[in-house]
Structures are given as structure tokens and as C-alpha cells.
């Protein structure tokens, strides 16, 4: 069976205004709306479109996080994923640990393609996909804005780089990470949400996968960004130039 594995992450919804805890130990998450990381949602949409075009038989979605993360997995199942895998972990993981856990799932499921978002909006590391490809010893194509399966064992990926667009040909199996312009995720309707409750969701632990929980970096303190100063309104370009000169900006 031809499978696509999609990795997702549970993050604070992008519409929520982030607040730092008074003691600086982290950000406030109690009572805050949590969602699938937007880039990962794009990754899942692309996997579903590939399946709908007959390129895959099954789409599996996997995540690593606390038990509450089942909510985001059920949303992914409602979008159209066939199965879900939750690797329970009670605190945030560094990209290398996440990549090692995903590698174990890859070894169990044997997908011909793994798709992840290019980064998570909470830590912006943009490392898990690349590390997974290195551990798996398979090709990678990051920041994809277009994905085409050109043969039984090859894919063409258009990716965004500083100079414009770059087209890569990669052998499958491979790891692809998705950019914003790849697609627009579908809207989940109520009937699909109800159907998703009956779809299989397996729960594992890092211990059962044989992945050690290690912490190479320790956050010391969180601080909100400084408040922006109130702007001023100028009458014309001449006054604008005068103000900028007064501030030593030109």
C-alpha cells in the first residue's frame, strides 16, 4: 500500500494574541485556542490532494505532544486523513528528538513520502524535516510551493529561495516541507468531524519507540517584545524628511 505520512504540531492558534506569563516562565496557554500549525495544515492538504489524484492509497497523520493533542489529530482526520498516530510527550521537544520519533513511525509505516510544514509558528526552528531526512538517509526538498509526482519513484518540487524559484527532482521515498503558497487547506464540515471520531487513532510513547527524551537547550526566561511607540502624522514629504533628520535617521 502506498502511504503518505504527514507530521503535524499543536500550536497556539495564529489568531490568538500571545501573552507571556507574569513570572516569565513561558507563554499563557490555559484557556487559549490551540490549532494545527498552519504550515502542517498545508502539508496535510497536499497529501490529501495527492491521494485524491490516485497517487496514494492512505494518508497517515502523526504528532508528538500531550494527550490533548488528540483534538488536532481528530481535526486532521476530519480533513480526510485515514489514520492518526499520537506519540505522547508532556513537554515540548527539540527538533532532533521529534525527528527521531518520526523516524520510528516512518520505519513502522514505510511511507513513500513524508510531508511536514516548513516550520512551526511557536518556535520557528525549521529543523525537524531536514533532520528527519538526514536520519532516514533519504532526499529532501524544503519550502515547497509546488509538488508533482513525475513517476513511480520520482517527484519534482518547486521551492522558494531568495533568488526566486528552484526546481528539484528527488527520488522517492523523500521528505518534503511545505511553504505557504503551496495550497489553501480545505474547510472541515460537521459530517466529516462526526466521521473522524470513528477513525483509528493509535497512542504510543517515546519509550515504546525507543527514543530518549533529552534536552540540549533550556529556556531561561520569556519576555514580550517591547511596545511600539506611538507614531506621528506629518503634513507632507518635506515635514517627513525634517522629522527623520531630527531623529538622525537620514
N, C-alpha and C positions, 0 to 999 in steps of 0.2 A: 504493500500500500504506500502511495506517495503522500508523504506528510510534510506540512509546513509547521514549524514551531515559532510561536510569537512570544517574546518576553515583554511583560508589562510591569509597571511600577505604580504603586498607590502614592499619590501626592495630594497636597492641599490644592483644591480647585483653583484654576488660574484666575477666576473671577473674584476670589477672596482676597481681601487686603491682609497681608501678613503682619502679625503683631509679635514682638519679642516679649518673652516672659519678663516680669519685673526683676527677677534675680539674674537675668542674662544667661540662663542655662539652656535656652532653646527657643523655639517659636511656639505660640499657642496653637494647640490642635484640638483641645476639648471643645466639643460642640461646633467644630468647624467642618464644612463640607469637604469631603475627600472624593477624588475622582481618579480615573486612569490618566496617567501622564499623557498630555496631548500628542507628543511625538509617537508614543507607543500606540495610541489610538489610530494614528495614521498607518503604522506598521500593520496593525490588525486588519484595517480596511483593505490594504493592499493584498494581504494574504487571502482574504475572503474573495476579492475580485479575481485573483489567480485561480482559486478553486472554482468559482462560477464560470470561468472560461475553460474549465476542464483540465487545467494544468496540475491540479492536486486532488486527492481523494479525501483528505482530512486536514483540518486546522486545529492545532492544539495550542492553548494559551497557558503560559506559566508565569508565576510571580513568586517573590520571596518577601515575606512580611508576617505581621501578626494575624491572628485568626480573623480579625475584622476585614482583612483584605479579600475575604470571600465575596464581599459585596461588589468589588471591582471585577472579580472573576465572573460573577453572575452577569454583570453588565456586558462583559466580553462574550459570554455565551449567548446572551440575548442578541448581540450584534450578528451572531452567526457561527461562532466557533463551536466545534463539535465536542471537545473535552477540555477540562481545565486541571491544572496541577498547582497546588499551593505548597510551597516549602516554608514551614513555619519558622519564624525568627522574630524574637520580641524587640529587637532594636535594629536601627539602621545598619546596613552592611556596606563595607567598602567595595568598590567595583571588582577587585580581584576575587573576593570571596563570592560575590554574586556570579561572576563569570565561571568560577569553579563549580558552583551549584548548578548553573545552567548546563555546563558541560556534562554533568552526570545525567541530567534529563535528556540531553542530546544522545548520549550513549544508550539510554533505555529506549528512546523512541525512534532513533535512526531517521531523522528528517532529511530531506534533500535540500531544504532551505530553512535558514533561521533568519527571522526579521525582527529587529528591535528599533525603537526610536533612537535618533542620534544622540540624545541626552535627556536627562530628567530635569524638570524645571525647578526642583528643590535644591539640588547640589551642583547642577551644570557640569558634572565631571566629564561626560562624553568619553568614557573609557571602557565600559562593560562590553560593548560589541567588539571592539578591537582586541580586548584581552581574550574574549571567548574564541575568536578566530585563531589567535596565536596558540591557545591551549589545545584547540581542536586540530590545529595544523591544516587549516583549510583557507581558501581565498576569502577576502573581504572587499566590500565596496561600500564606502560610507557616504553619508549626506546625499542619499539618492533622491533625485527629483523625477526619475522615470525608470521603470523596471520592465524589461522584456525577456521572456524565456525564448531563446532563439533556437533551441534544440533540446534533445533529451537530457544532455549533460552540460549545457552552457546557458549563460544569461548575459544580456547586455544591460549595463546600468549607466545612466546619465547622472552625473553628480555635479554639485555646485562647488566651485572653487573660486578663489579670489579673482582669477583672471577671466572667469566666465563659466563655461560648461566643459566637462571632461567625460568622455565615453570610455567605459571599461568593459572588456569581455572577461568573464570569470567562469571557471569550471565549477560545476556543482558536485557535491554539496558546498555551500558557501554561506557566509554571514553578510547580511545587508542591513545598514542602518538608514533610517528614513528622514528626509527633510520635510519642511512644511508644505512645499509646493507639489509634493507627490500626488496627493488626492485630498478629498474632503470626506471625512468619515460620515457614515450613514446615521440617520436618526433612528433611535430604538423605539419601537412601538410597544404598547401594552401586551398584545398577544405574544410577542417574542419574549417579553420579560416573564410571562407565566410559563412558557415552554422551557425557558432556561432553568427553571427550578428543578426540572426532571433530568437535566443533562448531567453526566458524570463529572464529579469534582474529587480528585484524589488529594489527600493530605499527606505530606512527607515531612521529615525534619532534616536538618543539616547532618545530624548524627547518623541517620539511616542511609544518607547518601555518602557518608564518609568524608564530609567536608568539615574542616576545623574552623571554628569561629575565632578569628584573630582580629586585632585592632592595631593597625600600624600608626594611625593618626588619632589624636584625642582632641576634640573641640574644647577649647578653654573657655571662651565666652562669646556670646552673640550680642551684637549691637545693631540697632536700626540705623539706616542711613541718615545723615544729617538732613534736617528740614530745609527745603528750598527757600531761599529768600524771596520775599515778595518783589515782583517785577515792577517796572515803571513804564509809563506810556509817554512816548515822545511825539511831537507835532509833525516833524519832517525829518528827512535824511540828515540835514545839517545839524539838527539837535542830537540825533543819534550819534553822529561822528564826535560831537563835542562831549557827550556823556562817556563814550568809550575812551576818548583821550584822557578824560578826567580820572578814569579808573586804571589808566596805564595799560589798556588792552590793545591800543594801536599807537 
